[in-house]
């Protein structure tokens, strides 16, 4: 039977039973809500239970989808086009969200949408053969069934004239907007301050949870924000910084963010018969090092590096933004920066990344925060070597050495960002096994292959570190090298497990189950501070991403602008602040700022608001990057 014949038969039935088509039109958005929750929760029964217990969020989501469908239906006159418009984006978004949760342990954030155009590239980070989940496939098949039904019942009895279509479409859009912005809707969508996206999705469902995040302003004006308050804070900081020296020897600075590097010997249930990171171990014993407290887990390197360079806690931008996706791009020129601080003291700055500039807006943000030169994989001057699907860490080390040799007379700030140990992790990621002698009885087969791929990448990163320190030890110029892991890797396994949960390092593969103390543990990597000029440096056992820049300036013996003087001072109360995790100055983990830190957080927030969003009352004074008397 041809498609034309099928439609002819169905059209005859439409004329006799128009109520069937109308019922389908009304029911389709409700079915799409269920499909979305089915994929999100990976259980049809749990999806129905959620719909039954969250009627307010259900009706809001249904209303938004229904009026969106009605607008397309009015414009085209075809149920198929209308159903297609609400079904395909919803189901694909739910599937993408499920994959991100499976890999990184967190749902899609509103700020992630800034990278939607790179979805194909990001999909390449998924483990080959990764299981989408039975409920995901079920949802995709059922979505196809809905579209088939909508196709068969697509056309009504008569086509309206264009003026009537446009009028009906405009009415539907008006109802859609009114539904979205009704006071009752706003009250329903509003959650507690710094509510996590996971909590939003649980409370409102995936679609309304994302809509709630997108509705939030980038950053609301703090209550304490006024010109008088800002000037008062400025005077206090100027008094605290009075008499600060303008700097000393100005060593060359090499800062390396090593992808997903951490001391893998901390994992329980893995017995190492040889040290997988011998260079890192030896260097930390000779010099200094400790734990690095990152603002991310399993991904988000771009946000980690921006927090490191700026000292701005990631909790401050609103849910719709991140430090790498500010809507007002002029804010990047006002943003405080370690790079600009070094430039003001005569440094030339070069970023070297063994990938490309497509992610996190680096093509714009890195020059905007002060880098004189940005070098990506295609710009490398050394012979490229690939390992694990990416340019190897040893290639990055050789490129950093080449750039150092070509630096000229002025001191240089080299920021190296590796890629070899980036996800995905799977048994055949590398051409051979890691070669590290260890045993792990809790994992076997492909699951053991995931662990071995991680060990392989970390072992190679350690070898590259050894190559760098060997070179800089005899380079004839003072060099301060800081090496750190940007975040813990996401080590997902099939059946919803992770290497961490299987080995007992984490209580669950779902980050939403972690309390503040466990979140803190899963945000800890390792760092090293090394120099070739015999400086005995005071290095804390733990340094957070927020405070790494101001600590680095101290280690290098350099002058600090008022902004980084403030960041250092705030460290007495605030070590790290991100959603669901606040680490106070004593290193204690909490799920929100403590009463004792409330004033510091309030001032911190007001200073950030002034620089990025407000009237810029004191932002120029805070970020004066040239020492007084040298400008």
KEFIKE-187480 format. One record per residue (C-alpha): residue number from 1; residue in one letter; x, y, z. Coordinates in nm, 2 decimals. Example, Ala and Ser with C-alpha at 12.3 -4.5 7.8 and 13.67 -1.06 7.14 Angstrom:
2
1, A, 1.23, -0.45, 0.78
2, S, 1.37, -0.11, 0.71
//
This chain:
631
1, X, 0.00, 0.00, 0.00
2, X, 0.14, 0.34, -0.10
3, X, 0.18, 0.63, 0.15
4, X, -0.07, 0.83, -0.06
5, X, -0.33, 0.55, -0.04
6, X, -0.28, 0.52, 0.34
7, X, -0.33, 0.89, 0.38
8, X, -0.64, 0.88, 0.16
9, X, -0.79, 0.61, 0.37
10, X, -0.71, 0.79, 0.69
11, X, -0.84, 1.12, 0.56
12, X, -1.18, 0.95, 0.51
13, X, -1.17, 0.83, 0.86
14, X, -1.08, 1.19, 0.98
15, X, -1.40, 1.32, 0.83
16, X, -1.60, 1.07, 1.02
17, X, -1.40, 1.08, 1.35
18, X, -1.25, 1.43, 1.39
19, X, -1.26, 1.39, 1.77
20, X, -0.99, 1.12, 1.74
21, X, -0.75, 1.37, 1.59
22, X, -0.83, 1.64, 1.84
23, X, -0.78, 1.39, 2.12
24, X, -0.44, 1.30, 1.98
25, X, -0.34, 1.67, 1.95
26, X, -0.43, 1.72, 2.32
27, X, -0.26, 1.41, 2.44
28, X, 0.06, 1.44, 2.24
29, X, 0.23, 1.70, 2.47
30, X, 0.14, 1.49, 2.78
31, X, 0.30, 1.18, 2.61
32, X, 0.61, 1.39, 2.53
33, X, 0.65, 1.49, 2.89
34, X, 0.63, 1.12, 2.99
35, X, 0.89, 1.03, 2.72
36, X, 1.12, 1.30, 2.85
37, X, 1.10, 1.17, 3.21
38, X, 1.12, 0.81, 3.09
39, X, 1.46, 0.88, 2.94
40, X, 1.57, 1.10, 3.23
41, X, 1.48, 0.86, 3.50
42, X, 1.53, 0.54, 3.29
43, X, 1.21, 0.39, 3.42
44, X, 0.85, 0.42, 3.29
45, X, 0.70, 0.36, 3.63
46, X, 0.92, 0.62, 3.80
47, X, 0.83, 0.87, 3.52
48, X, 0.46, 0.81, 3.59
49, X, 0.52, 0.84, 3.96
50, X, 0.70, 1.17, 3.91
51, X, 0.41, 1.30, 3.70
52, X, 0.16, 1.20, 3.96
53, X, 0.35, 1.36, 4.25
54, X, 0.46, 1.68, 4.07
55, X, 0.13, 1.80, 3.92
56, X, 0.22, 2.17, 3.92
57, X, 0.54, 2.11, 3.72
58, X, 0.35, 1.87, 3.50
59, X, 0.08, 2.11, 3.40
60, X, 0.33, 2.39, 3.34
61, X, 0.54, 2.17, 3.11
62, X, 0.23, 2.04, 2.94
63, X, 0.10, 2.40, 2.88
64, X, 0.43, 2.51, 2.73
65, X, 0.45, 2.22, 2.50
66, X, 0.08, 2.24, 2.41
67, X, 0.09, 2.60, 2.31
68, X, 0.42, 2.55, 2.12
69, X, 0.25, 2.27, 1.93
70, X, -0.06, 2.48, 1.87
71, X, 0.15, 2.76, 1.72
72, X, 0.31, 2.52, 1.47
73, X, -0.03, 2.35, 1.40
74, X, -0.20, 2.68, 1.33
75, X, 0.08, 2.79, 1.10
76, X, 0.11, 2.47, 0.90
77, X, -0.23, 2.30, 0.95
78, X, -0.05, 1.97, 0.99
79, X, -0.04, 1.77, 1.31
80, X, 0.27, 1.59, 1.20
81, X, 0.47, 1.92, 1.18
82, X, 0.34, 2.03, 1.52
83, X, 0.42, 1.69, 1.69
84, X, 0.76, 1.69, 1.52
85, X, 0.84, 2.03, 1.66
86, X, 0.79, 1.93, 2.02
87, X, 0.89, 1.57, 2.01
88, X, 1.23, 1.56, 1.84
89, X, 1.40, 1.84, 2.04
90, X, 1.26, 1.71, 2.37
91, X, 1.36, 1.35, 2.32
92, X, 1.71, 1.44, 2.18
93, X, 1.77, 1.68, 2.47
94, X, 1.66, 1.41, 2.72
95, X, 1.90, 1.16, 2.56
96, X, 2.19, 1.40, 2.56
97, X, 2.12, 1.49, 2.93
98, X, 2.11, 1.12, 3.02
99, X, 2.45, 1.06, 2.85
100, X, 2.61, 1.36, 3.02
101, X, 2.48, 1.23, 3.36
102, X, 2.62, 0.88, 3.28
103, X, 2.96, 1.02, 3.19
104, X, 3.01, 1.32, 3.42
105, X, 2.76, 1.25, 3.69
106, X, 2.58, 1.59, 3.64
107, X, 2.29, 1.69, 3.41
108, X, 2.32, 1.94, 3.13
109, X, 2.35, 2.29, 3.27
110, X, 2.20, 2.61, 3.12
111, X, 2.56, 2.73, 3.06
112, X, 2.64, 2.42, 2.86
113, X, 2.40, 2.53, 2.59
114, X, 2.66, 2.78, 2.48
115, X, 2.85, 2.48, 2.34
116, X, 2.55, 2.33, 2.16
117, X, 2.70, 2.42, 1.83
118, X, 2.99, 2.18, 1.91
119, X, 2.77, 1.89, 2.00
120, X, 2.92, 1.67, 1.73
121, X, 3.27, 1.73, 1.86
122, X, 3.16, 1.68, 2.22
123, X, 2.99, 1.35, 2.13
124, X, 3.34, 1.23, 2.02
125, X, 3.43, 1.23, 2.39
126, X, 3.19, 0.94, 2.46
127, X, 3.32, 0.59, 2.51
128, X, 3.28, 0.38, 2.19
129, X, 2.99, 0.14, 2.23
130, X, 2.86, 0.32, 2.53
131, X, 2.51, 0.19, 2.63
132, X, 2.24, 0.45, 2.59
133, X, 2.02, 0.27, 2.84
134, X, 1.72, 0.05, 2.76
135, X, 1.48, 0.32, 2.86
136, X, 1.64, 0.56, 2.62
137, X, 1.59, 0.32, 2.33
138, X, 1.24, 0.26, 2.44
139, X, 1.18, 0.64, 2.45
140, X, 1.32, 0.68, 2.10
141, X, 1.10, 0.40, 1.95
142, X, 0.79, 0.54, 2.12
143, X, 0.87, 0.89, 1.99
144, X, 0.89, 0.74, 1.65
145, X, 0.55, 0.58, 1.71
146, X, 0.40, 0.91, 1.81
147, X, 0.54, 1.07, 1.49
148, X, 0.39, 0.79, 1.28
149, X, 0.05, 0.84, 1.44
150, X, 0.07, 1.22, 1.39
151, X, 0.17, 1.16, 1.03
152, X, -0.13, 0.94, 0.96
153, X, -0.37, 1.19, 1.13
154, X, -0.18, 1.49, 1.00
155, X, -0.43, 1.70, 0.79
156, X, -0.76, 1.82, 0.91
157, X, -1.08, 1.86, 0.70
158, X, -1.00, 2.21, 0.56
159, X, -0.71, 2.45, 0.54
160, X, -0.75, 2.79, 0.69
161, X, -0.66, 3.11, 0.50
162, X, -0.32, 3.27, 0.58
163, X, -0.47, 3.56, 0.78
164, X, -0.65, 3.31, 1.00
165, X, -0.34, 3.09, 1.04
166, X, -0.13, 3.39, 1.14
167, X, -0.39, 3.51, 1.39
168, X, -0.42, 3.16, 1.54
169, X, -0.04, 3.12, 1.56
170, X, -0.01, 3.46, 1.72
171, X, -0.27, 3.37, 1.98
172, X, -0.09, 3.05, 2.06
173, X, 0.24, 3.22, 2.10
174, X, 0.07, 3.48, 2.33
175, X, -0.07, 3.20, 2.54
176, X, 0.27, 3.03, 2.55
177, X, 0.44, 3.35, 2.68
178, X, 0.16, 3.41, 2.93
179, X, 0.19, 3.06, 3.06
180, X, 0.57, 3.09, 3.09
181, X, 0.55, 3.42, 3.28
182, X, 0.24, 3.39, 3.49
183, X, 0.31, 3.48, 3.86
184, X, 0.20, 3.13, 3.95
185, X, 0.46, 2.99, 3.70
186, X, 0.73, 3.22, 3.84
187, X, 0.65, 3.10, 4.20
188, X, 0.66, 2.74, 4.09
189, X, 0.99, 2.78, 3.90
190, X, 1.17, 2.97, 4.17
191, X, 1.39, 2.76, 4.39
192, X, 1.64, 2.82, 4.67
193, X, 1.95, 3.02, 4.61
194, X, 2.23, 2.83, 4.42
195, X, 2.00, 2.53, 4.37
196, X, 2.18, 2.27, 4.17
197, X, 2.05, 2.17, 3.83
198, X, 2.00, 1.82, 3.95
199, X, 1.77, 1.95, 4.22
200, X, 1.58, 2.17, 3.97
201, X, 1.53, 1.87, 3.74
202, X, 1.40, 1.65, 4.03
203, X, 1.16, 1.92, 4.15
204, X, 1.04, 2.05, 3.81
205, X, 1.13, 1.78, 3.56
206, X, 1.40, 1.81, 3.29
207, X, 1.22, 2.06, 3.07
208, X, 1.09, 2.30, 3.33
209, X, 1.41, 2.26, 3.53
210, X, 1.61, 2.39, 3.23
211, X, 1.35, 2.66, 3.17
212, X, 1.39, 2.77, 3.53
213, X, 1.77, 2.80, 3.50
214, X, 1.74, 3.00, 3.17
215, X, 1.50, 3.24, 3.34
216, X, 1.75, 3.33, 3.60
217, X, 1.93, 3.66, 3.55
218, X, 2.31, 3.62, 3.50
219, X, 2.37, 3.76, 3.85
220, X, 2.13, 3.96, 4.07
221, X, 2.24, 4.28, 4.22
222, X, 2.36, 4.21, 4.58
223, X, 2.18, 4.39, 4.86
224, X, 2.52, 4.54, 4.98
225, X, 2.60, 4.68, 4.64
226, X, 2.63, 5.06, 4.64
227, X, 2.90, 5.32, 4.55
228, X, 2.96, 5.40, 4.91
229, X, 3.01, 5.04, 5.01
230, X, 3.24, 4.97, 4.72
231, X, 3.46, 5.28, 4.80
232, X, 3.47, 5.17, 5.17
233, X, 3.60, 4.82, 5.07
234, X, 3.85, 4.98, 4.83
235, X, 4.00, 5.20, 5.11
236, X, 4.03, 4.89, 5.34
237, X, 4.21, 4.70, 5.07
238, X, 4.44, 4.98, 4.99
239, X, 4.54, 5.00, 5.36
240, X, 4.59, 4.63, 5.38
241, X, 4.82, 4.64, 5.07
242, X, 5.02, 4.95, 5.17
243, X, 5.39, 4.90, 5.14
244, X, 5.37, 4.59, 4.92
245, X, 5.69, 4.53, 4.73
246, X, 5.69, 4.56, 4.35
247, X, 5.84, 4.22, 4.30
248, X, 6.18, 4.06, 4.29
249, X, 6.37, 3.83, 4.05
250, X, 6.08, 3.77, 3.82
251, X, 6.13, 3.40, 3.74
252, X, 5.99, 3.24, 3.43
253, X, 5.66, 3.07, 3.51
254, X, 5.53, 2.75, 3.37
255, X, 5.18, 2.65, 3.47
256, X, 5.05, 2.31, 3.35
257, X, 4.69, 2.19, 3.37
258, X, 4.72, 1.82, 3.33
259, X, 4.40, 1.66, 3.21
260, X, 4.24, 1.45, 3.48
261, X, 4.57, 1.39, 3.66
262, X, 4.56, 1.27, 4.02
263, X, 4.75, 1.02, 4.23
264, X, 4.58, 0.71, 4.11
265, X, 4.73, 0.50, 4.39
266, X, 4.46, 0.65, 4.62
267, X, 4.20, 0.42, 4.46
268, X, 4.12, 0.14, 4.69
269, X, 4.12, -0.22, 4.56
270, X, 4.41, -0.15, 4.32
271, X, 4.75, -0.28, 4.42
272, X, 5.05, -0.12, 4.24
273, X, 5.36, -0.32, 4.22
274, X, 5.54, -0.01, 4.08
275, X, 5.47, 0.36, 4.11
276, X, 5.27, 0.49, 3.81
277, X, 5.38, 0.85, 3.88
278, X, 5.75, 0.82, 3.99
279, X, 5.85, 1.17, 3.86
280, X, 5.56, 1.35, 4.04
281, X, 5.63, 1.15, 4.36
282, X, 6.00, 1.23, 4.35
283, X, 5.95, 1.60, 4.27
284, X, 5.69, 1.66, 4.55
285, X, 5.94, 1.50, 4.80
286, X, 6.22, 1.73, 4.67
287, X, 6.01, 2.05, 4.65
288, X, 5.65, 2.08, 4.76
289, X, 5.30, 1.98, 4.66
290, X, 4.97, 1.87, 4.79
291, X, 4.60, 1.84, 4.71
292, X, 4.44, 2.07, 4.45
293, X, 4.08, 2.15, 4.52
294, X, 3.91, 2.19, 4.18
295, X, 3.57, 2.35, 4.11
296, X, 3.47, 2.07, 3.87
297, X, 3.43, 1.69, 3.86
298, X, 3.46, 1.48, 3.55
299, X, 3.47, 1.77, 3.31
300, X, 3.46, 2.15, 3.27
301, X, 3.83, 2.23, 3.23
302, X, 3.75, 2.57, 3.07
303, X, 3.56, 2.68, 3.38
304, X, 3.84, 2.55, 3.61
305, X, 4.11, 2.75, 3.42
306, X, 3.89, 3.07, 3.42
307, X, 3.84, 3.04, 3.80
308, X, 4.21, 2.99, 3.85
309, X, 4.31, 3.29, 3.63
310, X, 4.05, 3.52, 3.79
311, X, 3.99, 3.41, 4.15
312, X, 3.61, 3.44, 4.09
313, X, 3.41, 3.15, 4.25
314, X, 3.20, 2.96, 4.00
315, X, 2.89, 2.99, 4.22
316, X, 2.86, 3.37, 4.15
317, X, 2.75, 3.38, 3.79
318, X, 2.38, 3.29, 3.76
319, X, 2.25, 2.95, 3.64
320, X, 2.22, 3.07, 3.29
321, X, 2.60, 3.16, 3.27
322, X, 2.94, 3.04, 3.36
323, X, 3.28, 3.21, 3.37
324, X, 3.33, 3.09, 3.01
325, X, 2.99, 3.19, 2.87
326, X, 2.91, 3.54, 3.00
327, X, 2.64, 3.70, 2.79
328, X, 2.82, 4.04, 2.81
329, X, 3.15, 3.96, 2.64
330, X, 3.28, 4.30, 2.73
331, X, 3.30, 4.17, 3.08
332, X, 3.61, 3.97, 2.99
333, X, 3.81, 4.28, 2.94
334, X, 3.72, 4.39, 3.29
335, X, 3.76, 4.05, 3.45
336, X, 4.06, 4.03, 3.69
337, X, 4.33, 3.81, 3.56
338, X, 4.66, 3.65, 3.66
339, X, 4.77, 3.69, 3.30
340, X, 4.72, 4.07, 3.31
341, X, 4.89, 4.09, 3.65
342, X, 5.20, 3.92, 3.50
343, X, 5.19, 4.13, 3.19
344, X, 5.20, 4.44, 3.41
345, X, 5.53, 4.32, 3.55
346, X, 5.70, 4.26, 3.22
347, X, 5.59, 3.91, 3.14
348, X, 5.51, 3.78, 2.79
349, X, 5.23, 3.52, 2.81
350, X, 5.17, 3.22, 2.59
351, X, 4.89, 2.96, 2.61
352, X, 4.98, 2.62, 2.46
353, X, 4.69, 2.37, 2.43
354, X, 4.73, 2.03, 2.25
355, X, 4.38, 2.05, 2.11
356, X, 4.19, 2.33, 1.94
357, X, 4.01, 2.65, 2.04
358, X, 3.66, 2.53, 1.97
359, X, 3.55, 2.47, 2.33
360, X, 3.47, 2.71, 2.61
361, X, 3.50, 3.01, 2.38
362, X, 3.88, 3.01, 2.42
363, X, 3.94, 3.18, 2.08
364, X, 3.79, 3.49, 2.24
365, X, 3.83, 3.46, 2.61
366, X, 4.20, 3.37, 2.63
367, X, 4.32, 3.68, 2.44
368, X, 4.05, 3.89, 2.63
369, X, 4.20, 3.80, 2.97
370, X, 4.55, 3.89, 2.85
371, X, 4.73, 3.62, 2.67
372, X, 4.97, 3.76, 2.41
373, X, 4.97, 3.44, 2.21
374, X, 4.76, 3.13, 2.19
375, X, 4.90, 2.81, 2.04
376, X, 4.68, 2.52, 1.96
377, X, 4.76, 2.17, 1.81
378, X, 4.76, 2.29, 1.45
379, X, 5.01, 2.56, 1.55
380, X, 5.27, 2.32, 1.71
381, X, 5.62, 2.35, 1.57
382, X, 5.75, 2.02, 1.70
383, X, 5.69, 1.68, 1.54
384, X, 5.34, 1.57, 1.65
385, X, 5.30, 1.23, 1.83
386, X, 4.95, 1.10, 1.90
387, X, 4.85, 0.89, 2.19
388, X, 4.50, 0.78, 2.30
389, X, 4.35, 0.97, 2.01
390, X, 4.50, 1.31, 2.10
391, X, 4.83, 1.48, 2.08
392, X, 5.05, 1.32, 2.34
393, X, 5.15, 1.49, 2.66
394, X, 5.52, 1.44, 2.56
395, X, 5.44, 1.64, 2.24
396, X, 5.30, 1.92, 2.46
397, X, 5.61, 1.91, 2.67
398, X, 5.84, 1.94, 2.37
399, X, 5.63, 2.23, 2.24
400, X, 5.65, 2.41, 2.57
401, X, 6.03, 2.37, 2.56
402, X, 6.04, 2.50, 2.20
403, X, 5.84, 2.81, 2.30
404, X, 6.06, 2.87, 2.60
405, X, 6.37, 2.85, 2.39
406, X, 6.22, 3.12, 2.16
407, X, 6.10, 3.35, 2.43
408, X, 6.36, 3.63, 2.40
409, X, 6.50, 3.84, 2.69
410, X, 6.18, 3.91, 2.88
411, X, 6.04, 3.66, 3.13
412, X, 5.77, 3.44, 3.00
413, X, 5.45, 3.29, 3.14
414, X, 5.38, 2.96, 2.97
415, X, 5.04, 2.80, 3.03
416, X, 5.02, 2.44, 2.91
417, X, 4.70, 2.25, 2.88
418, X, 4.72, 1.88, 2.80
419, X, 4.47, 1.65, 2.62
420, X, 4.61, 1.30, 2.61
421, X, 4.43, 1.18, 2.93
422, X, 4.10, 1.33, 2.83
423, X, 3.79, 1.10, 2.82
424, X, 3.67, 0.87, 2.68
425, X, 3.84, 0.59, 2.87
426, X, 3.80, 0.23, 2.73
427, X, 4.02, -0.07, 2.67
428, X, 4.14, 0.01, 2.32
429, X, 4.20, 0.38, 2.37
430, X, 4.57, 0.33, 2.34
431, X, 4.76, 0.10, 2.10
432, X, 4.87, -0.12, 2.39
433, X, 4.83, -0.16, 2.77
434, X, 4.97, 0.09, 3.02
435, X, 5.27, -0.13, 3.10
436, X, 5.23, -0.04, 3.47
437, X, 5.24, -0.34, 3.70
438, X, 4.93, -0.35, 3.91
439, X, 4.64, -0.58, 4.00
440, X, 4.27, -0.51, 4.06
441, X, 4.04, -0.80, 4.14
442, X, 3.72, -0.59, 4.15
443, X, 3.73, -0.51, 3.78
444, X, 3.77, -0.73, 3.47
445, X, 3.72, -0.72, 3.10
446, X, 3.62, -0.39, 2.95
447, X, 3.58, -0.24, 3.30
448, X, 3.94, -0.31, 3.37
449, X, 4.03, -0.16, 3.03
450, X, 3.87, 0.17, 3.15
451, X, 4.10, 0.17, 3.45
452, X, 4.41, 0.08, 3.25
453, X, 4.34, 0.36, 3.00
454, X, 4.33, 0.60, 3.29
455, X, 4.66, 0.47, 3.43
456, X, 4.81, 0.48, 3.09
457, X, 4.73, 0.85, 3.05
458, X, 4.84, 0.95, 3.40
459, X, 5.17, 0.75, 3.36
460, X, 5.24, 0.94, 3.03
461, X, 5.16, 1.27, 3.19
462, X, 5.41, 1.19, 3.46
463, X, 5.68, 1.11, 3.20
464, X, 5.61, 1.44, 3.03
465, X, 5.65, 1.62, 3.36
466, X, 5.99, 1.45, 3.41
467, X, 6.10, 1.57, 3.06
468, X, 6.00, 1.93, 3.15
469, X, 6.18, 1.94, 3.48
470, X, 6.49, 1.77, 3.34
471, X, 6.51, 2.04, 3.07
472, X, 6.43, 2.34, 3.30
473, X, 6.68, 2.22, 3.56
474, X, 6.96, 2.31, 3.33
475, X, 6.81, 2.58, 3.11
476, X, 7.02, 2.86, 3.27
477, X, 6.73, 3.08, 3.38
478, X, 6.51, 3.08, 3.69
479, X, 6.19, 2.88, 3.63
480, X, 5.89, 2.83, 3.86
481, X, 5.68, 2.53, 3.75
482, X, 5.33, 2.46, 3.89
483, X, 5.17, 2.13, 3.78
484, X, 4.82, 2.03, 3.87
485, X, 4.53, 1.80, 3.77
486, X, 4.23, 2.00, 3.65
487, X, 3.96, 1.77, 3.79
488, X, 3.90, 1.41, 3.87
489, X, 3.81, 1.21, 3.56
490, X, 3.47, 1.06, 3.49
491, X, 3.51, 0.69, 3.48
492, X, 3.17, 0.56, 3.37
493, X, 3.11, 0.19, 3.33
494, X, 2.80, 0.01, 3.18
495, X, 2.50, -0.05, 3.40
496, X, 2.53, 0.29, 3.56
497, X, 2.84, 0.22, 3.76
498, X, 3.17, 0.41, 3.78
499, X, 3.52, 0.29, 3.86
500, X, 3.49, 0.49, 4.18
501, X, 3.16, 0.33, 4.30
502, X, 3.28, -0.02, 4.20
503, X, 3.60, 0.02, 4.40
504, X, 3.44, 0.19, 4.69
505, X, 3.61, 0.52, 4.65
506, X, 3.26, 0.68, 4.61
507, X, 2.94, 0.58, 4.77
508, X, 2.74, 0.61, 4.45
509, X, 2.78, 0.68, 4.08
510, X, 2.51, 0.95, 4.11
511, X, 2.67, 1.28, 4.22
512, X, 2.33, 1.39, 4.36
513, X, 2.37, 1.13, 4.63
514, X, 2.70, 1.27, 4.76
515, X, 2.70, 1.49, 5.07
516, X, 2.93, 1.79, 5.10
517, X, 3.23, 1.60, 5.24
518, X, 3.21, 1.34, 4.96
519, X, 3.18, 1.62, 4.70
520, X, 3.49, 1.77, 4.85
521, X, 3.68, 1.45, 4.82
522, X, 3.57, 1.40, 4.46
523, X, 3.69, 1.75, 4.37
524, X, 4.05, 1.68, 4.49
525, X, 4.33, 1.62, 4.26
526, X, 4.71, 1.68, 4.32
527, X, 4.95, 1.96, 4.25
528, X, 5.33, 2.02, 4.25
529, X, 5.53, 2.34, 4.29
530, X, 5.89, 2.31, 4.16
531, X, 6.17, 2.56, 4.09
532, X, 6.53, 2.54, 3.97
533, X, 6.67, 2.83, 4.17
534, X, 6.67, 2.68, 4.52
535, X, 6.38, 2.88, 4.66
536, X, 6.22, 2.73, 4.97
537, X, 5.86, 2.80, 4.92
538, X, 5.58, 2.80, 5.17
539, X, 5.32, 2.57, 5.01
540, X, 4.99, 2.47, 5.18
541, X, 4.89, 2.11, 5.19
542, X, 4.58, 2.20, 4.99
543, X, 4.53, 2.49, 4.75
544, X, 4.19, 2.56, 4.59
545, X, 4.14, 2.67, 4.23
546, X, 4.01, 3.00, 4.35
547, X, 4.33, 3.08, 4.54
548, X, 4.59, 2.93, 4.30
549, X, 4.67, 3.25, 4.12
550, X, 4.73, 3.46, 4.44
551, X, 4.94, 3.18, 4.58
552, X, 5.14, 3.15, 4.26
553, X, 5.22, 3.53, 4.27
554, X, 5.35, 3.47, 4.63
555, X, 5.56, 3.17, 4.52
556, X, 5.71, 3.38, 4.24
557, X, 5.78, 3.67, 4.48
558, X, 5.57, 3.91, 4.26
559, X, 5.35, 4.21, 4.33
560, X, 4.97, 4.16, 4.36
561, X, 4.69, 4.40, 4.25
562, X, 4.42, 4.48, 4.50
563, X, 4.19, 4.22, 4.36
564, X, 4.43, 3.93, 4.45
565, X, 4.49, 4.09, 4.78
566, X, 4.12, 4.06, 4.84
567, X, 4.11, 3.70, 4.72
568, X, 4.39, 3.61, 4.97
569, X, 4.21, 3.79, 5.25
570, X, 3.88, 3.62, 5.16
571, X, 4.06, 3.28, 5.19
572, X, 4.03, 3.30, 5.57
573, X, 3.66, 3.23, 5.52
574, X, 3.61, 3.10, 5.16
575, X, 3.83, 2.84, 5.01
576, X, 3.59, 2.71, 4.74
577, X, 3.23, 2.80, 4.65
578, X, 3.04, 2.62, 4.38
579, X, 2.69, 2.48, 4.37
580, X, 2.62, 2.23, 4.65
581, X, 2.97, 2.27, 4.79
582, X, 3.12, 2.54, 5.01
583, X, 3.46, 2.48, 5.17
584, X, 3.54, 2.73, 5.45
585, X, 3.88, 2.87, 5.54
586, X, 3.94, 2.59, 5.77
587, X, 3.89, 2.34, 5.49
588, X, 3.55, 2.21, 5.63
589, X, 3.29, 2.11, 5.36
590, X, 2.93, 2.24, 5.37
591, X, 2.65, 2.25, 5.12
592, X, 2.61, 2.63, 5.15
593, X, 2.80, 2.92, 5.30
594, X, 2.82, 2.92, 5.68
595, X, 2.70, 3.20, 5.90
596, X, 3.06, 3.28, 5.99
597, X, 3.15, 3.34, 5.63
598, X, 2.83, 3.53, 5.53
599, X, 2.99, 3.87, 5.54
600, X, 3.29, 3.77, 5.34
601, X, 3.07, 3.60, 5.08
602, X, 2.85, 3.91, 5.06
603, X, 3.15, 4.14, 4.99
604, X, 3.30, 3.89, 4.75
605, X, 2.97, 3.88, 4.55
606, X, 2.94, 4.26, 4.55
607, X, 3.30, 4.30, 4.41
608, X, 3.24, 4.05, 4.14
609, X, 2.91, 4.21, 4.05
610, X, 3.08, 4.55, 4.02
611, X, 3.34, 4.42, 3.78
612, X, 3.13, 4.21, 3.56
613, X, 2.77, 4.35, 3.57
614, X, 2.74, 4.67, 3.77
615, X, 2.85, 5.03, 3.75
616, X, 3.23, 4.94, 3.78
617, X, 3.27, 5.18, 4.07
618, X, 3.61, 5.04, 4.18
619, X, 3.68, 4.77, 3.93
620, X, 3.96, 4.96, 3.76
621, X, 4.13, 5.03, 4.10
622, X, 4.10, 4.67, 4.20
623, X, 4.26, 4.54, 3.88
624, X, 4.53, 4.79, 3.82
625, X, 4.79, 4.55, 3.69
626, X, 5.11, 4.77, 3.69
627, X, 5.28, 4.83, 4.03
628, X, 5.27, 5.18, 4.16
629, X, 5.56, 5.39, 4.03
630, X, 5.62, 5.16, 3.73
631, X, 5.32, 5.25, 3.51
//
